[in-house]
Amino acid sequence: MTVSLIAFGALTLASTSQAADLSESHFNRYLDFNWGACPPQFQSADGKNTCTLADVPLNWQEPDGKKISVLVSKYPAKSANSKGQIWLLQGGPGGSGSFFVQQLNTTLAPFTEQYDLYVLEHRGVGWSTHLACGNPVDTDYAQYAQTCFDDLHQQWGDGLFEFNTTAAARDLDYVIGKSKVRDWQPSYVYGVSYGTLWAQRFSQVAPTGAQAIILDSVLPPAEFGNDLWDENFNATLDDLLAYCQLDTSCQSRLNFSSLSQLRQRLNDIFTAQHCPGLDFDRRALHILTSLGLSRSVEQILLPALHRLNRCSNDDVVALNNLHNFVFKGLGKKVLPLGDKDPLGFSQVVSKLITHNEINHVQRDLHTKLAYCQDAIACYPDFMSYRIHIDKQIWSNRYSDPYIYQPMHHYMPTLVLNGDLDPQTPHTYIPLIQNAFTNINQRYVELPRMHHGVLFVSQTRNVNASTCGATIMQNFIEDIWSQPDTSCIADLQGLNFDASTMASLVLFGTTDAFDGQPAVMSEAGIMQLKAADPEAFAQASATFMPLIDF
């Protein structure tokens, strides 16, 4: 799942045209789809899903004009009689819906027996007329970004600005209707992260377009903006610390009790060099904290902050081990990352939508940099400068009557959010609830949960569905009643204790918080892996979120 509104690293994608062998479905809402084989990224493990490239108008106000293609994937219900269809909308903006296909045997498995699962790839992303910068990355980012925009605008004209949320919502309305030409079935629309804004926009352009909507980790349509990223992350860190204080083990081990106390200590370290030999600087701390919060790696983040606050000679060795693993490439040597799918994300769609539709509340560059001078989680400076440049180039390019307006519809709605979600914080949920129109629009908050509730809300029963999936399934089966939320009491919750293997690899000692560490090397880590491959494989779930960015 794509969880960040703008990714940490710039991703340059070449223009790609690989759709020649896929089945096409011409623009006609009264004809069924022409289904065929899926591209590799969308092929399910069992080979049962089918795909098509559906023609839709570039500009829905000109239905007889230029067409583009959007990919639709269908995974048919395993039972003989499907009870309905679930449409899955990915986040980003700019993320590919191929993520959902990878979840069919895991998180989405509870739905595959009784429901047809559809994925609509967002226009401009992946196999849906992918938009990408064709020019090579330049050391002058402003020149690179301007050239990218100019080249795309020369190619598309103002049609470039039709790759937006409202047009994507109309695409969804069209393909849902087209899917029912031969067999009407109830439709349920699920969106996660930016996908919730997409689903809310769908409810604006098609207020009776589905039987129910599920919003997971909700992006508010107004009174929000990507410029609030840093402030939201630091507020979430404060909430994480509060949960640590409620946990006897965590509270007893952490050597600071407030973020203000920690900030003062970090200022001493980074400005007065009170911790000689430390490889961490403020930029690295900002990135580590953001990764730890957004990817729920609190079992590494809190010991790192604890060691920074104390900063003994042993702590310097342990922290430098962590820095070497995360920032100097050691982690990628012992856990090589596969090549990124060039169609897995569209930076162009991300920039277009972020700077024109997720930009309601703004902070200028000076204010953001000043805030980050003593903050613990922030975009690194170079990213803030890039975002500032992108905003100048990509913002104020389009508008429509739905942007920055609340949803207003009567479809049953389930809203899910974790209370430790830094990307789409639960503090904005009242903005969503204020738009509710009836008692069948409900909010369920999951404690100690971060972004993407459906996929991260594991329970103590490792063989059970996630709590988010259980609640969602219960809701879909009876959209007129309060869903059963009893699984919340069985959530695994936060993990404040790193495994022995994770502690050894990342800090050089069996205890993440304390102990006398050894200097870790590639050879030393590979010896640990060879000695206990099963423990290393389990610890990889901790390692990967720290290096895959």
Secondary structure as UniProt FT lines:
FT   TURN            20..21
FT   STRAND          24..25
FT   TURN            29..30
FT   HELIX           40..42
FT   TURN            45..46
FT   STRAND          50..57
FT   TURN            60..61
FT   TURN            63..64
FT   STRAND          67..75
FT   STRAND          85..89
FT   TURN            92..94
FT   HELIX           98..101
FT   TURN            102..108
FT   HELIX           109..112
FT   TURN            113..114
FT   STRAND          116..120
FT   TURN            123..124
FT   TURN            126..129
FT   HELIX           141..156
FT   HELIX           157..162
FT   HELIX           165..179
FT   STRAND          187..193
FT   HELIX           194..205
FT   TURN            207..208
FT   STRAND          212..218
FT   HELIX           226..228
FT   HELIX           229..246
FT   HELIX           248..253
FT   HELIX           259..272
FT   TURN            276..277
FT   HELIX           282..294
FT   TURN            295..296
FT   HELIX           298..310
FT   HELIX           313..327
FT   HELIX           330..334
FT   TURN            342..343
FT   HELIX           347..357
FT   HELIX           365..371
FT   TURN            372..373
FT   HELIX           381..394
FT   TURN            401..404
FT   STRAND          413..418
FT   TURN            419..420
FT   HELIX           426..428
FT   HELIX           429..433
FT   TURN            434..435
FT   TURN            439..440
FT   STRAND          441..446
FT   TURN            447..448
FT   HELIX           453..456
FT   TURN            462..463
FT   HELIX           467..477
FT   TURN            478..480
FT   HELIX           486..490
FT   HELIX           500..507
FT   HELIX           522..531
FT   HELIX           533..547
//
